[in-house]
Amino acid sequence: MADKLNFALVSPERELFNGEVDQVVVPGTEGEFGVLPNHAPVISMIRPGALRIFDGGVERRIFVDGGFADVTPAGLTVLAEDAVDLASVDAAKLDQDIKNASEDVRDAREEPKRLAAEARLKRLEALKAALTRR
């Protein structure tokens, strides 16, 4: 049997994944990088994008919105600020959420509300970009 990578994906709310996989491609702030079994230790910040998990010829894509990736001899741990399985995203609802968020940015009169609306819009647009990339 080939070596497997021990991989854990954790958000502040819960552990989203914990198991052995063939490979994980991480959207690092310095660019994407692949992690295979026996990878050299590294710590990287994560940019918003799709975390790609490969196992047995199947690819699973999970949107992560920031966080850290920690590669050790024991495996890979991703601590994500937020994570959404792209298979569960309703594209039509996402488009409507982006439209609503754009209106919220336009209508915001106070700076704190505008900044919050801009942050939400930026996250939704990053989620849309991750959903449309293959």
C-alpha positions in Angstrom: 0.0 0.0 0.0 1.3 3.5 -0.9 2.0 6.1 1.8 -0.9 8.3 2.8 -0.9 11.8 4.1 -2.5 12.4 7.5 -4.7 15.5 6.9 -6.8 17.5 9.3 -8.9 20.6 8.4 -10.1 22.6 11.4 -12.2 25.8 11.6 -13.0 27.7 14.8 -16.3 25.9 15.1 -15.4 22.3 14.3 -13.1 19.8 12.8 -14.2 19.5 9.1 -12.0 16.7 8.0 -9.5 14.2 9.6 -8.2 11.3 7.6 -5.6 9.9 5.3 -5.4 11.1 1.7 -3.1 10.9 -1.3 -2.4 14.7 -1.7 -3.6 18.1 -0.7 -3.1 21.3 -2.7 -3.1 24.4 -0.5 -3.8 28.0 -1.7 -0.9 29.6 0.1 -0.4 33.4 0.1 2.9 32.8 -1.9 1.1 30.5 -4.3 -0.5 27.1 -4.4 1.6 24.2 -3.1 1.0 20.5 -3.0 1.6 18.3 0.1 2.3 14.6 -0.3 3.3 12.1 2.3 6.7 12.7 3.8 6.7 16.4 2.8 9.3 18.7 4.3 8.1 20.7 7.3 6.6 24.1 6.4 4.2 26.7 7.8 2.2 29.0 5.4 -0.5 31.5 5.6 -3.5 30.7 3.4 -5.3 33.0 1.0 -9.0 32.7 0.2 -9.3 29.9 -2.4 -10.0 26.2 -3.0 -8.2 23.6 -0.9 -8.0 20.5 -3.2 -8.0 17.1 -1.6 -7.0 14.1 -3.7 -7.7 10.5 -2.6 -8.1 7.4 -4.7 -8.5 9.4 -8.0 -11.3 11.6 -6.5 -10.9 15.3 -5.9 -12.8 17.2 -3.2 -12.7 21.0 -3.2 -13.2 23.1 -0.1 -13.2 26.9 0.0 -11.0 28.2 2.8 -11.1 31.9 3.7 -7.7 32.5 5.3 -5.8 30.7 8.0 -2.6 28.6 8.3 -1.2 25.4 6.9 1.2 23.5 9.1 3.1 20.6 7.5 5.0 18.4 10.0 6.4 14.8 9.9 3.0 13.7 11.2 1.1 15.3 8.3 -0.8 18.4 7.3 -3.1 20.5 9.5 -5.0 23.4 8.0 -6.5 25.9 10.5 -9.0 27.8 8.4 -10.8 30.9 9.5 -13.8 29.7 7.5 -14.4 26.7 5.2 -17.2 25.6 2.9 -17.4 22.4 0.9 -17.8 23.6 -2.7 -20.0 20.7 -3.6 -22.6 22.1 -1.2 -22.7 25.6 -2.7 -25.9 26.7 -4.6 -24.6 28.9 -7.4 -27.8 30.7 -7.9 -28.1 31.6 -4.2 -24.4 32.6 -4.2 -25.1 35.0 -7.2 -28.0 36.5 -5.3 -25.9 36.9 -2.1 -23.2 38.7 -4.2 -25.9 41.0 -5.6 -27.3 41.7 -2.1 -23.8 42.3 -0.7 -23.0 44.8 -3.5 -26.2 46.7 -2.7 -25.2 46.7 1.0 -21.8 48.2 0.1 -23.5 50.9 -2.1 -26.1 51.7 0.6 -23.9 51.8 3.6 -23.7 55.3 5.1 -21.4 54.7 8.0 -17.8 53.5 7.6 -18.0 50.5 9.9 -21.1 49.2 8.1 -19.5 49.8 4.7 -16.2 48.1 5.7 -18.2 45.0 7.0 -20.3 44.9 3.8 -17.1 45.2 1.6 -15.5 42.3 3.6 -18.6 40.2 3.1 -18.6 41.0 -0.6 -14.9 40.2 -1.0 -15.4 36.8 0.7 -18.4 36.0 -1.5 -16.6 36.9 -4.7 -13.6 34.7 -3.6 -16.0 31.9 -3.0 -17.6 32.4 -6.5 -14.1 32.4 -8.1 -13.2 29.2 -6.3 -16.5 27.6 -7.4 -15.9 28.5 -11.1 -12.3 27.4 -11.3 -11.5 23.7 -12.0 
